[in-house]
Amino acid sequence: MVSAPRDVVGILVNVRNVHWAGITREGPYVFYVDSQHLPVEITQDSFACVLDDHPMSFMVVRGDSDL
């Protein structure tokens, strides 16, 4: 299982400066979500590989907003 602080709700992944994908958690499961493929459950190792392969990835955190 991939663990993260409670305020982290996902990861936004810049895929080769062409499009964006995401990593999200649903309960104990973590999914890689890409509009060009079906969502796939990933492991801790896969999670680390995605971040290594795509260094322009950004955490999405829960927080207050004035929007």
Contact map, one row per residue, 1 for C-alpha under 8 A:
1110000000000000000000000001110000000000001100000000000000000000000
1111000000000000000000000000010000000000001100100000000000000000000
1111100000000000000000000000000000000000000000000000000000000000000
0111110100000000000000000000000000000000000000000000000000000000000
0011111100000000000000000000000000000000000000000000000000000000000
0001111110000000000000000000000000000000000000000000000000000000000
0000111110000000000000000000000000000000000000000000000000001110000
0001111111000000000000000000000000000000000000000000000000111100000
0000011111100000000000011000000000000000000000000000000000111100000
0000000111110000000001111000000000000000000000000000000000111000000
0000000011111000000001110000000000000000000000000000000011110000000
0000000001111100000111100000000000000000000000000000000011110000000
0000000000111110000111100000000000000000000000000010010111000000000
0000000000011111111110000000000000000000000000000000010110000000000
0000000000001111111110000000000000000000000000000000010000000000000
0000000000000111111000000000000000000000000000000000010000000000000
0000000000000111111100000000000000000000000000000000000000000000000
0000000000000111111100000000000000000000000000000000000000000000000
0000000000000111111110000000000000000000000000000000000000000000000
0000000000011110111111000000000001000000000000000000000000000000000
0000000000011110001111100000000111100000000000000000000000000000000
0000000001111000000111110000000111000000000000000000000000000000000
0000000001111000000011111000011110000000000000000000000000000000000
0000000011100000000001111100011110000000000000000000000000000000000
0000000011000000000000111111111000000000000000000000000000000000000
0000000000000000000000011111111000000000000000000000000000000000000
0000000000000000000000001111100000000000000000000000000000000000000
1000000000000000000000001111110000000000000000000000000000000000000
1000000000000000000000001111111000000000110000000000000000000000000
1100000000000000000000111101111100000000111000000000000000000000000
0000000000000000000000111100111110000011110000000000000000000000000
0000000000000000000011110000011111000011110000000000000000000000000
0000000000000000000011110000001111101111000000000000000000000000000
0000000000000000000111000000000111111110000000000000000000000000000
0000000000000000000010000000000011111100000000000000000000000000000
0000000000000000000000000000000001111100000000000000000000000000000
0000000000000000000000000000000011111110000000000000000000000000000
0000000000000000000000000000000011111111000000000000000000000000000
0000000000000000000000000000001111001111100000000000000000000000000
0000000000000000000000000000001110000111110000000000000000000000000
0000000000000000000000000000111100000011111000000000000000000000000
0000000000000000000000000000111100000001111111100000000000000000000
1100000000000000000000000000010000000000111111100000000000000000000
1100000000000000000000000000000000000000011111110000000000000000000
0000000000000000000000000000000000000000011111111000000000000000000
0000000000000000000000000000000000000000011111111100000000000000000
0100000000000000000000000000000000000000011111111110000000000000000
0000000000000000000000000000000000000000000111111111000000000000000
0000000000000000000000000000000000000000000011111111100000000000000
0000000000000000000000000000000000000000000001111111110000000000000
0000000000001000000000000000000000000000000000111111111010000000000
0000000000000000000000000000000000000000000000011111111000000000000
0000000000000000000000000000000000000000000000001111111000000000000
0000000000001111000000000000000000000000000000000111111110000000000
0000000000000000000000000000000000000000000000000011111110000000000
0000000000001100000000000000000000000000000000000000011111000000000
0000000000111100000000000000000000000000000000000010011111100000000
0000000000111000000000000000000000000000000000000000000111110000000
0000000111110000000000000000000000000000000000000000000011111000000
0000000111110000000000000000000000000000000000000000000001111100000
0000001111000000000000000000000000000000000000000000000000111110000
0000001110000000000000000000000000000000000000000000000000011111000
0000001000000000000000000000000000000000000000000000000000001111100
0000000000000000000000000000000000000000000000000000000000000111110
0000000000000000000000000000000000000000000000000000000000000011111
0000000000000000000000000000000000000000000000000000000000000001111
0000000000000000000000000000000000000000000000000000000000000000111
